[in-house]
Amino acid sequence: AEAYSDPARFARYLLHNVYGVGLAPFGAELSRPLVSRLSAIYNVTAGGAIFSGVIPYGKATQANFTAATSVALEWRLTPRYSISSGYNLHHLSNMSMGGSNPGMNSHLMFIRVARQRTKY
């Protein structure tokens, strides 16, 4: 009965602000031309993130794995510059390392401006 009245235990389930940093070193991107200056882009990334508190709640952990996939349309403005817009599904999960795996999905719309490097 004492475990059910522990304020620290229940604080893990309350809404809270946390800060984090992540790195997604694994990824791939595929671009397929549709018409003259318009291409479809498919992207996938994977990595990890660490936060100042548990994410998202409860028995979750501060350390999590991330995976994201994106689809977009890219318009080539000049030979060097392009702009794209698309959808990204981002998943955050601890793979049950904290006793449970609540996970969290984010659905994001984005606009990206890109500049090609000059060839050496």
N, CA, C and O atoms as CSV, one atom per row, in Angstrom:
chain,resi,resn,atom,element,x,y,z
A,1,ALA,N,N,0.823,-1.188,0.000
A,1,ALA,CA,C,0.000,0.000,0.000
A,1,ALA,C,C,0.869,1.255,0.000
A,1,ALA,O,O,0.478,2.294,-0.531
A,2,GLU,N,N,2.062,1.144,0.607
A,2,GLU,CA,C,2.939,2.310,0.665
A,2,GLU,C,C,3.412,2.731,-0.728
A,2,GLU,O,O,3.601,3.921,-0.977
A,3,ALA,N,N,3.607,1.766,-1.644
A,3,ALA,CA,C,4.059,2.075,-2.996
A,3,ALA,C,C,3.037,2.929,-3.741
A,3,ALA,O,O,3.405,3.704,-4.624
A,4,TYR,N,N,1.768,2.795,-3.396
A,4,TYR,CA,C,0.727,3.552,-4.087
A,4,TYR,C,C,0.607,4.985,-3.596
A,4,TYR,O,O,-0.078,5.791,-4.224
A,5,SER,N,N,1.254,5.320,-2.491
A,5,SER,CA,C,1.200,6.689,-1.992
A,5,SER,C,C,2.551,7.405,-2.123
A,5,SER,O,O,2.762,8.453,-1.513
A,6,ASP,N,N,3.450,6.845,-2.909
A,6,ASP,CA,C,4.777,7.430,-3.107
A,6,ASP,C,C,4.693,8.581,-4.119
A,6,ASP,O,O,4.439,8.327,-5.297
A,7,PRO,N,N,4.900,9.838,-3.699
A,7,PRO,CA,C,4.790,10.976,-4.624
A,7,PRO,C,C,5.810,10.917,-5.768
A,7,PRO,O,O,5.497,11.338,-6.882
A,8,ALA,N,N,7.004,10.411,-5.522
A,8,ALA,CA,C,8.022,10.330,-6.586
A,8,ALA,C,C,7.572,9.370,-7.682
A,8,ALA,O,O,7.823,9.615,-8.862
A,9,ARG,N,N,6.924,8.300,-7.308
A,9,ARG,CA,C,6.447,7.325,-8.291
A,9,ARG,C,C,5.380,7.953,-9.185
A,9,ARG,O,O,5.426,7.790,-10.405
A,10,PHE,N,N,4.430,8.662,-8.603
A,10,PHE,CA,C,3.357,9.257,-9.378
A,10,PHE,C,C,3.804,10.479,-10.162
A,10,PHE,O,O,3.175,10.822,-11.163
A,11,ALA,N,N,4.861,11.140,-9.744
A,11,ALA,CA,C,5.381,12.297,-10.476
A,11,ALA,C,C,5.820,11.906,-11.883
A,11,ALA,O,O,5.802,12.744,-12.784
A,12,ARG,N,N,6.215,10.648,-12.089
A,12,ARG,CA,C,6.632,10.176,-13.419
A,12,ARG,C,C,5.475,10.157,-14.409
A,12,ARG,O,O,5.704,10.118,-15.618
A,13,TYR,N,N,4.229,10.185,-13.919
A,13,TYR,CA,C,3.048,10.136,-14.782
A,13,TYR,C,C,2.415,11.502,-15.024
A,13,TYR,O,O,1.495,11.616,-15.834
A,14,LEU,N,N,2.889,12.535,-14.342
A,14,LEU,CA,C,2.340,13.873,-14.512
A,14,LEU,C,C,2.939,14.545,-15.736
A,14,LEU,O,O,4.029,14.182,-16.177
A,15,LEU,N,N,2.223,15.532,-16.290
A,15,LEU,CA,C,2.765,16.314,-17.393
A,15,LEU,C,C,4.018,17.036,-16.906
A,15,LEU,O,O,4.047,17.570,-15.797
A,16,HIS,N,N,5.048,17.046,-17.745
A,16,HIS,CA,C,6.293,17.685,-17.352
A,16,HIS,C,C,7.064,18.135,-18.581
A,16,HIS,O,O,6.880,17.595,-19.672
A,17,ASN,N,N,7.928,19.127,-18.402
A,17,ASN,CA,C,8.800,19.597,-19.470
A,17,ASN,C,C,10.151,18.924,-19.319
A,17,ASN,O,O,10.693,18.839,-18.216
A,18,VAL,N,N,10.687,18.449,-20.422
A,18,VAL,CA,C,12.030,17.872,-20.417
A,18,VAL,C,C,12.794,18.415,-21.626
A,18,VAL,O,O,12.199,18.917,-22.579
A,19,TYR,N,N,14.090,18.306,-21.567
A,19,TYR,CA,C,14.955,18.725,-22.658
A,19,TYR,C,C,15.783,17.529,-23.075
A,19,TYR,O,O,16.099,16.661,-22.262
A,20,GLY,N,N,16.128,17.492,-24.342
A,20,GLY,CA,C,16.895,16.355,-24.806
A,20,GLY,C,C,17.783,16.694,-25.975
A,20,GLY,O,O,17.706,17.771,-26.565
A,21,VAL,N,N,18.628,15.737,-26.288
A,21,VAL,CA,C,19.509,15.837,-27.445
A,21,VAL,C,C,19.587,14.451,-28.076
A,21,VAL,O,O,19.577,13.432,-27.385
A,22,GLY,N,N,19.663,14.439,-29.392
A,22,GLY,CA,C,19.714,13.159,-30.088
A,22,GLY,C,C,20.652,13.194,-31.271
A,22,GLY,O,O,21.098,14.254,-31.711
A,23,LEU,N,N,20.935,12.022,-31.768
A,23,LEU,CA,C,21.809,11.851,-32.923
A,23,LEU,C,C,21.259,10.704,-33.751
A,23,LEU,O,O,20.962,9.635,-33.218
A,24,ALA,N,N,21.123,10.921,-35.058
A,24,ALA,CA,C,20.633,9.880,-35.957
A,24,ALA,C,C,21.680,9.624,-37.040
A,24,ALA,O,O,21.564,10.131,-38.156
A,25,PRO,N,N,22.709,8.832,-36.704
A,25,PRO,CA,C,23.815,8.637,-37.646
A,25,PRO,C,C,23.527,7.636,-38.771
A,25,PRO,O,O,24.306,7.542,-39.720
A,26,PHE,N,N,22.449,6.905,-38.683
A,26,PHE,CA,C,22.130,5.913,-39.703
A,26,PHE,C,C,20.979,6.420,-40.547
A,26,PHE,O,O,19.927,6.782,-40.020
A,27,GLY,N,N,21.175,6.448,-41.856
A,27,GLY,CA,C,20.111,6.947,-42.711
A,27,GLY,C,C,20.369,6.681,-44.167
A,27,GLY,O,O,21.484,6.365,-44.583
A,28,ALA,N,N,19.309,6.817,-44.932
A,28,ALA,CA,C,19.400,6.659,-46.381
A,28,ALA,C,C,18.333,7.532,-47.019
A,28,ALA,O,O,17.268,7.754,-46.444
A,29,GLU,N,N,18.633,8.025,-48.218
A,29,GLU,CA,C,17.672,8.842,-48.948
A,29,GLU,C,C,17.692,8.432,-50.410
A,29,GLU,O,O,18.750,8.225,-51.004
A,30,LEU,N,N,16.511,8.321,-50.970
A,30,LEU,CA,C,16.350,7.942,-52.371
A,30,LEU,C,C,15.551,9.034,-53.059
A,30,LEU,O,O,14.519,9.472,-52.550
A,31,SER,N,N,16.025,9.469,-54.206
A,31,SER,CA,C,15.329,10.493,-54.983
A,31,SER,C,C,14.993,9.918,-56.351
A,31,SER,O,O,15.855,9.347,-57.019
A,32,ARG,N,N,13.743,10.068,-56.765
A,32,ARG,CA,C,13.285,9.578,-58.068
A,32,ARG,C,C,12.679,10.731,-58.857
A,32,ARG,O,O,11.723,11.353,-58.393
A,33,PRO,N,N,13.214,11.032,-60.042
A,33,PRO,CA,C,12.642,12.106,-60.862
A,33,PRO,C,C,11.216,11.756,-61.302
A,33,PRO,O,O,10.936,10.620,-61.685
A,34,LEU,N,N,10.328,12.741,-61.242
A,34,LEU,CA,C,8.953,12.558,-61.709
A,34,LEU,C,C,8.753,13.251,-63.055
A,34,LEU,O,O,8.295,12.636,-64.018
A,35,VAL,N,N,9.096,14.519,-63.110
A,35,VAL,CA,C,9.094,15.306,-64.345
A,35,VAL,C,C,10.349,16.161,-64.325
A,35,VAL,O,O,11.176,16.009,-63.426
A,36,SER,N,N,10.511,17.038,-65.269
A,36,SER,CA,C,11.760,17.762,-65.485
A,36,SER,C,C,12.472,18.234,-64.216
A,36,SER,O,O,13.624,17.851,-64.014
A,37,ARG,N,N,11.857,19.041,-63.351
A,37,ARG,CA,C,12.556,19.552,-62.161
A,37,ARG,C,C,11.887,19.108,-60.863
A,37,ARG,O,O,12.181,19.662,-59.804
A,38,LEU,N,N,10.998,18.123,-60.924
A,38,LEU,CA,C,10.271,17.648,-59.753
A,38,LEU,C,C,10.647,16.198,-59.454
A,38,LEU,O,O,10.622,15.345,-60.342
A,39,SER,N,N,10.994,15.931,-58.200
A,39,SER,CA,C,11.385,14.581,-57.788
A,39,SER,C,C,10.631,14.165,-56.536
A,39,SER,O,O,10.205,15.008,-55.746
A,40,ALA,N,N,10.471,12.862,-56.362
A,40,ALA,CA,C,9.942,12.297,-55.121
A,40,ALA,C,C,11.137,11.866,-54.282
A,40,ALA,O,O,12.094,11.295,-54.805
A,41,ILE,N,N,11.082,12.138,-52.982
A,41,ILE,CA,C,12.180,11.785,-52.081
A,41,ILE,C,C,11.642,10.880,-50.983
A,41,ILE,O,O,10.597,11.152,-50.391
A,42,TYR,N,N,12.372,9.800,-50.720
A,42,TYR,CA,C,12.072,8.870,-49.631
A,42,TYR,C,C,13.285,8.854,-48.712
A,42,TYR,O,O,14.417,8.727,-49.179
A,43,ASN,N,N,13.057,8.982,-47.409
A,43,ASN,CA,C,14.156,9.112,-46.459
A,43,ASN,C,C,13.858,8.289,-45.222
A,43,ASN,O,O,12.708,8.220,-44.786
A,44,VAL,N,N,14.883,7.661,-44.647
A,44,VAL,CA,C,14.751,6.940,-43.386
A,44,VAL,C,C,16.000,7.206,-42.552
A,44,VAL,O,O,17.113,7.223,-43.079
A,45,THR,N,N,15.811,7.418,-41.227
A,45,THR,CA,C,16.932,7.628,-40.314
A,45,THR,C,C,16.707,6.842,-39.030
A,45,THR,O,O,15.575,6.487,-38.701
A,46,ALA,N,N,17.785,6.574,-38.308
A,46,ALA,CA,C,17.707,5.877,-37.016
A,46,ALA,C,C,18.834,6.368,-36.121
A,46,ALA,O,O,19.906,6.741,-36.597
A,47,GLY,N,N,18.576,6.363,-34.812
A,47,GLY,CA,C,19.589,6.820,-33.870
A,47,GLY,C,C,19.100,6.726,-32.443
A,47,GLY,O,O,18.339,5.825,-32.091
A,48,GLY,N,N,19.540,7.660,-31.626
A,48,GLY,CA,C,19.170,7.653,-30.219
A,48,GLY,C,C,19.038,9.060,-29.685
A,48,GLY,O,O,19.485,10.024,-30.306
A,49,ALA,N,N,18.409,9.165,-28.507
A,49,ALA,CA,C,18.222,10.458,-27.855
A,49,ALA,C,C,18.240,10.257,-26.350
A,49,ALA,O,O,17.844,9.204,-25.850
A,50,ILE,N,N,18.702,11.269,-25.632
A,50,ILE,CA,C,18.693,11.234,-24.171
A,50,ILE,C,C,18.040,12.521,-23.679
A,50,ILE,O,O,18.260,13.596,-24.237
A,51,PHE,N,N,17.234,12.396,-22.626
A,51,PHE,CA,C,16.431,13.503,-22.121
A,51,PHE,C,C,16.733,13.778,-20.654
A,51,PHE,O,O,17.338,12.953,-19.969
A,52,SER,N,N,16.309,14.940,-20.181
A,52,SER,CA,C,16.526,15.320,-18.788
A,52,SER,C,C,15.548,14.629,-17.842
A,52,SER,O,O,15.737,14.679,-16.627
A,53,GLY,N,N,14.517,13.991,-18.365
A,53,GLY,CA,C,13.541,13.241,-17.570
A,53,GLY,C,C,13.001,12.088,-18.381
A,53,GLY,O,O,13.356,11.929,-19.549
A,54,VAL,N,N,12.146,11.280,-17.777
A,54,VAL,CA,C,11.584,10.141,-18.503
A,54,VAL,C,C,10.663,10.637,-19.619
A,54,VAL,O,O,9.944,11.624,-19.461
A,55,ILE,N,N,10.704,9.932,-20.741
A,55,ILE,CA,C,9.882,10.257,-21.910
A,55,ILE,C,C,9.210,8.984,-22.388
A,55,ILE,O,O,9.917,7.990,-22.551
A,56,PRO,N,N,7.903,8.926,-22.629
A,56,PRO,CA,C,6.986,10.026,-22.374
A,56,PRO,C,C,6.474,10.069,-20.935
A,56,PRO,O,O,6.170,11.158,-20.447
A,57,TYR,N,N,6.361,8.926,-20.222
A,57,TYR,CA,C,5.831,8.945,-18.857
A,57,TYR,C,C,6.048,7.584,-18.189
A,57,TYR,O,O,6.457,6.619,-18.834
A,58,GLY,N,N,5.770,7.531,-16.906
A,58,GLY,CA,C,5.734,6.263,-16.166
A,58,GLY,C,C,7.057,5.534,-16.107
A,58,GLY,O,O,8.079,6.111,-15.734
A,59,LYS,N,N,7.038,4.256,-16.477
A,59,LYS,CA,C,8.226,3.409,-16.416
A,59,LYS,C,C,9.126,3.583,-17.635
A,59,LYS,O,O,10.036,2.785,-17.857
A,60,ALA,N,N,8.872,4.620,-18.422
A,60,ALA,CA,C,9.737,4.908,-19.560
A,60,ALA,C,C,11.125,5.293,-19.059
A,60,ALA,O,O,11.348,5.385,-17.852
A,61,THR,N,N,12.049,5.514,-19.973
A,61,THR,CA,C,13.426,5.840,-19.610
A,61,THR,C,C,13.818,7.214,-20.155
A,61,THR,O,O,13.093,7.815,-20.947
A,62,GLN,N,N,14.970,7.689,-19.718
A,62,GLN,CA,C,15.518,8.934,-20.246
A,62,GLN,C,C,16.231,8.702,-21.569
A,62,GLN,O,O,16.321,9.622,-22.383
A,63,ALA,N,N,16.738,7.501,-21.806
A,63,ALA,CA,C,17.425,7.164,-23.050
A,63,ALA,C,C,16.446,6.421,-23.961
A,63,ALA,O,O,15.750,5.508,-23.517
A,64,ASN,N,N,16.395,6.813,-25.225
A,64,ASN,CA,C,15.468,6.220,-26.181
A,64,ASN,C,C,16.128,6.035,-27.539
A,64,ASN,O,O,17.124,6.683,-27.859
A,65,PHE,N,N,15.557,5.147,-28.320
A,65,PHE,CA,C,15.939,4.966,-29.711
A,65,PHE,C,C,14.979,5.770,-30.572
A,65,PHE,O,O,13.828,5.979,-30.189
A,66,THR,N,N,15.439,6.219,-31.723
A,66,THR,CA,C,14.581,6.954,-32.643
A,66,THR,C,C,14.640,6.320,-34.022
A,66,THR,O,O,15.662,5.771,-34.434
A,67,ALA,N,N,13.530,6.410,-34.716
A,67,ALA,CA,C,13.453,5.996,-36.116
A,67,ALA,C,C,12.485,6.946,-36.801
A,67,ALA,O,O,11.457,7.311,-36.230
A,68,ALA,N,N,12.805,7.341,-38.005
A,68,ALA,CA,C,11.938,8.263,-38.736
A,68,ALA,C,C,11.945,7.913,-40.213
A,68,ALA,O,O,12.953,7.464,-40.760
A,69,THR,N,N,10.815,8.124,-40.840
A,69,THR,CA,C,10.719,7.954,-42.284
A,69,THR,C,C,9.995,9.164,-42.861
A,69,THR,O,O,9.076,9.697,-42.240
A,70,SER,N,N,10.409,9.593,-44.041
A,70,SER,CA,C,9.838,10.786,-44.679
A,70,SER,C,C,9.540,10.525,-46.140
A,70,SER,O,O,10.205,9.724,-46.798
A,71,VAL,N,N,8.530,11.213,-46.632
A,71,VAL,CA,C,8.249,11.275,-48.069
A,71,VAL,C,C,8.075,12.748,-48.404
A,71,VAL,O,O,7.493,13.503,-47.626
A,72,ALA,N,N,8.580,13.153,-49.559
A,72,ALA,CA,C,8.524,14.573,-49.921
A,72,ALA,C,C,8.556,14.739,-51.432
A,72,ALA,O,O,8.927,13.827,-52.171
A,73,LEU,N,N,8.162,15.917,-51.865
A,73,LEU,CA,C,8.331,16.341,-53.253
A,73,LEU,C,C,9.381,17.436,-53.268
A,73,LEU,O,O,9.316,18.381,-52.482
A,74,GLU,N,N,10.347,17.306,-54.164
A,74,GLU,CA,C,11.439,18.286,-54.263
A,74,GLU,C,C,11.372,18.988,-55.610
A,74,GLU,O,O,11.279,18.344,-56.655
A,75,TRP,N,N,11.421,20.320,-55.575
A,75,TRP,CA,C,11.424,21.146,-56.772
A,75,TRP,C,C,12.810,21.749,-56.925
A,75,TRP,O,O,13.250,22.506,-56.059
A,76,ARG,N,N,13.507,21.429,-58.010
A,76,ARG,CA,C,14.839,21.952,-58.288
A,76,ARG,C,C,14.686,23.366,-58.829
A,76,ARG,O,O,14.192,23.558,-59.939
A,77,LEU,N,N,15.113,24.363,-58.041
A,77,LEU,CA,C,14.980,25.763,-58.439
A,77,LEU,C,C,16.062,26.167,-59.429
A,77,LEU,O,O,15.779,26.817,-60.435
A,78,THR,N,N,17.299,25.784,-59.144
A,78,THR,CA,C,18.459,26.034,-60.009
A,78,THR,C,C,19.296,24.760,-59.969
A,78,THR,O,O,18.966,23.841,-59.220
A,79,PRO,N,N,20.353,24.679,-60.741
A,79,PRO,CA,C,21.196,23.482,-60.644
A,79,PRO,C,C,21.775,23.268,-59.237
A,79,PRO,O,O,22.158,22.150,-58.892
A,80,ARG,N,N,21.841,24.328,-58.429
A,80,ARG,CA,C,22.449,24.219,-57.108
A,80,ARG,C,C,21.446,24.236,-55.949
A,80,ARG,O,O,21.752,23.693,-54.888
A,81,TYR,N,N,20.261,24.839,-56.112
A,81,TYR,CA,C,19.300,24.992,-55.027
A,81,TYR,C,C,17.999,24.264,-55.313
A,81,TYR,O,O,17.546,24.176,-56.454
A,82,SER,N,N,17.409,23.741,-54.234
A,82,SER,CA,C,16.100,23.089,-54.348
A,82,SER,C,C,15.306,23.327,-53.075
A,82,SER,O,O,15.859,23.673,-52.031
A,83,ILE,N,N,14.006,23.135,-53.183
A,83,ILE,CA,C,13.116,23.235,-52.029
A,83,ILE,C,C,12.209,22.011,-52.051
A,83,ILE,O,O,11.754,21.583,-53.112
A,84,SER,N,N,11.955,21.457,-50.882
A,84,SER,CA,C,11.082,20.288,-50.807
A,84,SER,C,C,10.114,20.446,-49.652
A,84,SER,O,O,10.365,21.185,-48.700
A,85,SER,N,N,9.011,19.740,-49.757
A,85,SER,CA,C,8.001,19.748,-48.711
A,85,SER,C,C,7.464,18.328,-48.587
A,85,SER,O,O,7.283,17.627,-49.582
A,86,GLY,N,N,7.208,17.913,-47.324
A,86,GLY,CA,C,6.734,16.557,-47.154
A,86,GLY,C,C,6.252,16.230,-45.762
A,86,GLY,O,O,5.974,17.110,-44.947
A,87,TYR,N,N,6.161,14.935,-45.513
A,87,TYR,CA,C,5.628,14.383,-44.270
A,87,TYR,C,C,6.691,13.487,-43.626
A,87,TYR,O,O,7.382,12.735,-44.313
A,88,ASN,N,N,6.811,13.579,-42.289
A,88,ASN,CA,C,7.766,12.773,-41.542
A,88,ASN,C,C,7.037,12.087,-40.392
A,88,ASN,O,O,6.315,12.733,-39.632
A,89,LEU,N,N,7.230,10.777,-40.268
A,89,LEU,CA,C,6.728,10.013,-39.129
A,89,LEU,C,C,7.930,9.681,-38.257
A,89,LEU,O,O,8.823,8.949,-38.685
A,90,HIS,N,N,7.961,10.215,-37.032
A,90,HIS,CA,C,9.076,10.012,-36.116
A,90,HIS,C,C,8.610,9.162,-34.945
A,90,HIS,O,O,7.597,9.471,-34.317
A,91,HIS,N,N,9.345,8.086,-34.644
A,91,HIS,CA,C,9.006,7.173,-33.544
A,91,HIS,C,C,10.109,7.210,-32.501
A,91,HIS,O,O,11.294,7.164,-32.833
A,92,LEU,N,N,9.713,7.295,-31.235
A,92,LEU,CA,C,10.634,7.307,-30.100
A,92,LEU,C,C,10.252,6.138,-29.204
A,92,LEU,O,O,9.081,5.985,-28.857
A,93,SER,N,N,11.230,5.306,-28.823
A,93,SER,CA,C,10.929,4.099,-28.059
A,93,SER,C,C,12.134,3.689,-27.230
A,93,SER,O,O,13.274,3.927,-27.629
A,94,ASN,N,N,11.887,3.066,-26.064
A,94,ASN,CA,C,13.001,2.573,-25.256
A,94,ASN,C,C,13.174,1.056,-25.370
A,94,ASN,O,O,14.015,0.476,-24.682
A,95,MET,N,N,12.391,0.418,-26.225
A,95,MET,CA,C,12.470,-1.038,-26.457
A,95,MET,C,C,12.305,-1.832,-25.150
A,95,MET,O,O,12.956,-2.858,-24.959
A,96,SER,N,N,11.439,-1.355,-24.261
A,96,SER,CA,C,11.108,-2.002,-22.979
A,96,SER,C,C,12.282,-2.081,-22.008
A,96,SER,O,O,12.286,-2.937,-21.124
A,97,MET,N,N,13.273,-1.212,-22.151
A,97,MET,CA,C,14.411,-1.227,-21.226
A,97,MET,C,C,14.029,-0.706,-19.841
A,97,MET,O,O,14.746,-0.975,-18.877
A,98,GLY,N,N,12.923,0.029,-19.711
A,98,GLY,CA,C,12.538,0.595,-18.424
A,98,GLY,C,C,11.409,-0.153,-17.743
A,98,GLY,O,O,10.807,0.385,-16.814
A,99,GLY,N,N,11.100,-1.349,-18.157
A,99,GLY,CA,C,10.007,-2.101,-17.560
A,99,GLY,C,C,8.718,-1.972,-18.356
A,99,GLY,O,O,7.809,-2.786,-18.193
A,100,SER,N,N,8.626,-0.975,-19.204
A,100,SER,CA,C,7.503,-0.836,-20.128
A,100,SER,C,C,7.996,-0.027,-21.326
A,100,SER,O,O,9.076,0.562,-21.293
A,101,ASN,N,N,7.194,-0.010,-22.369
A,101,ASN,CA,C,7.590,0.677,-23.591
A,101,ASN,C,C,6.415,1.493,-24.118
A,101,ASN,O,O,5.756,1.089,-25.076
A,102,PRO,N,N,6.148,2.655,-23.488
A,102,PRO,CA,C,5.008,3.433,-23.968
A,102,PRO,C,C,5.215,4.003,-25.374
A,102,PRO,O,O,4.240,4.179,-26.105
A,103,GLY,N,N,6.435,4.290,-25.764
A,103,GLY,CA,C,6.709,4.821,-27.099
A,103,GLY,C,C,5.943,6.099,-27.398
A,103,GLY,O,O,5.029,6.477,-26.665
A,104,MET,N,N,6.326,6.754,-28.474
A,104,MET,CA,C,5.676,7.999,-28.857
A,104,MET,C,C,5.891,8.224,-30.347
A,104,MET,O,O,7.016,8.120,-30.834
A,105,ASN,N,N,4.821,8.531,-31.073
A,105,ASN,CA,C,4.906,8.856,-32.487
A,105,ASN,C,C,4.601,10.327,-32.697
A,105,ASN,O,O,3.708,10.880,-32.056
A,106,SER,N,N,5.348,10.963,-33.598
A,106,SER,CA,C,5.106,12.354,-33.971
A,106,SER,C,C,4.889,12.399,-35.474
A,106,SER,O,O,5.634,11.787,-36.240
A,107,HIS,N,N,3.873,13.120,-35.883
A,107,HIS,CA,C,3.572,13.316,-37.299
A,107,HIS,C,C,3.926,14.760,-37.638
A,107,HIS,O,O,3.344,15.693,-37.084
A,108,LEU,N,N,4.878,14.942,-38.544
A,108,LEU,CA,C,5.421,16.274,-38.824
A,108,LEU,C,C,5.312,16.605,-40.307
A,108,LEU,O,O,5.542,15.746,-41.159
A,109,MET,N,N,4.969,17.829,-40.606
A,109,MET,CA,C,5.040,18.353,-41.967
A,109,MET,C,C,6.282,19.247,-42.006
A,109,MET,O,O,6.587,19.925,-41.025
A,110,PHE,N,N,6.994,19.251,-43.127
A,110,PHE,CA,C,8.214,20.056,-43.178
A,110,PHE,C,C,8.417,20.699,-44.538
A,110,PHE,O,O,7.861,20.273,-45.550
A,111,ILE,N,N,9.238,21.742,-44.521
A,111,ILE,CA,C,9.747,22.400,-45.731
A,111,ILE,C,C,11.255,22.436,-45.585
A,111,ILE,O,O,11.771,22.830,-44.539
A,112,ARG,N,N,11.960,22.030,-46.620
A,112,ARG,CA,C,13.424,21.956,-46.578
A,112,ARG,C,C,14.010,22.700,-47.764
A,112,ARG,O,O,13.563,22.527,-48.898
A,113,VAL,N,N,15.015,23.529,-47.499
A,113,VAL,CA,C,15.770,24.198,-48.559
A,113,VAL,C,C,17.150,23.562,-48.580
A,113,VAL,O,O,17.803,23.450,-47.542
A,114,ALA,N,N,17.598,23.146,-49.764
A,114,ALA,CA,C,18.884,22.460,-49.878
A,114,ALA,C,C,19.776,23.156,-50.899
A,114,ALA,O,O,19.311,23.733,-51.882
A,115,ARG,N,N,21.068,23.077,-50.628
A,115,ARG,CA,C,22.071,23.625,-51.544
A,115,ARG,C,C,23.072,22.520,-51.846
A,115,ARG,O,O,23.651,21.929,-50.935
A,116,GLN,N,N,23.270,22.249,-53.118
A,116,GLN,CA,C,24.254,21.243,-53.537
A,116,GLN,C,C,25.669,21.782,-53.339
A,116,GLN,O,O,25.934,22.960,-53.579
A,117,ARG,N,N,26.553,20.928,-52.911
A,117,ARG,CA,C,27.972,21.322,-52.819
A,117,ARG,C,C,28.547,21.484,-54.213
A,117,ARG,O,O,28.115,20.836,-55.166
A,118,THR,N,N,29.522,22.357,-54.308
A,118,THR,CA,C,30.232,22.467,-55.593
A,118,THR,C,C,31.176,21.299,-55.704
A,118,THR,O,O,31.707,20.820,-54.702
A,119,LYS,N,N,31.387,20.840,-56.921
A,119,LYS,CA,C,32.310,19.720,-57.141
A,119,LYS,C,C,33.736,20.228,-57.141
A,119,LYS,O,O,34.043,21.292,-57.677
A,120,TYR,N,N,34.591,19.443,-56.529
A,120,TYR,CA,C,36.002,19.844,-56.434
A,120,TYR,C,C,36.774,19.402,-57.619
A,120,TYR,O,O,37.976,19.656,-57.703
